[in-house]
Amino acid sequence: MLQVRDIHYTYAGYPVLSGVSFSVYEGELCGLFGPNGCGKTTLFKCCLRFLTPDRGSVHMGGDDVSQKKVEELAKTVSYVPQEHKPPFPYLVREVVLMGRTPHLGGFFGVKRRDKEMALDALDRLGISNIADWPYNQLSGGQRQLVLIARAIAQDTPLMFLDEPTSTLDFHNQMKIWEIMRGITEEGKTILACSHDPNHVAWFCDRVIVISNAGIVADGHPRDVITDEVLDRIYKDTCSVRSDNGVRMVMPRCITEKTIAGRPSHCRRLPEDSIGEKRHDPDGDEHYGI
């Protein structure tokens, strides 16, 4: 169980987090959702002790993380960052095996079980075929899959994933969310940060919506991903629609009435300007597409 209590964090005199409190329970897939710059990654870093909050506390499994040793914390929680670029050309299998580091000890170091868990994680992600490739030569999406495999191999009761599908194609996005659901069904707890309201609405047990003012909503996706909440954080940009019982967030310029077959809120350049550089009335350059 994760308990975040009254976290405050200020950067360069600007309050990034102001009194953030919530809990995530065992076996729960919880989505942390909100716009750019609202403090989601900062909150992750405060929870993981990469940053020290001005005030507040974080408890994992009933223990205050500020009192835990680094090696104890690494056995409690694993972390997948948004981006990671290593300085050395480790092989993919070596990067995933690094997830077993908190569990290594004694004279013999890496055991057969550690290697098996690393290979199982690669297989679970469907990337065993790149096990012997240099990690620093992979695409951004492939690196993200490797980092998720490393977190799975770490085998912690709690996982933090910061935008885990941001660099992935649609197929792999759906696969990762399905894998996360499977992990929580095994009894583990996941807090996953996402910018996509549909992903958190479709896959999460709970959603915490955060904005510059702090937590806006916290609850079941059906109760949280609503027009009212989305209007508060995105200012009349999107709306929730339902098709055969499946709820989906769509841009309002697509869902509202169209003029001449085109969305009324979406500007379009004349047919003869395709690919031509133009200036709009505000003075910004853009190209027809």
Buried (B, 14 or more C-beta within 10 A) or exposed (E): BBBBBEBBBEEEEEBBBBEBBBBBEEBBBBBBBBBEEBBBBBBBBBBBBEBEBBEBBBBBBEEEBEEBEEEEBBBBBBBBBBEBEEEEEBBBBBBBBBBBBBBEEEEEEEBEEBBEBBBBBBEBBEBBEBBEBBBBEBEEBBBBBBBBBBBBBBBBBBBBBBBBBBBBEEEBBBBBBEBBBEBBEEEBBBBBBBBBBBBBBBBBBBBBBBBBEBBBBBEEBEEBBBBEBBBBBBEEBBBBEEEEEEBBBBBBBEBEEEEEEEBEBEEEBEEEEEEEEEEEEEEEEEEBE
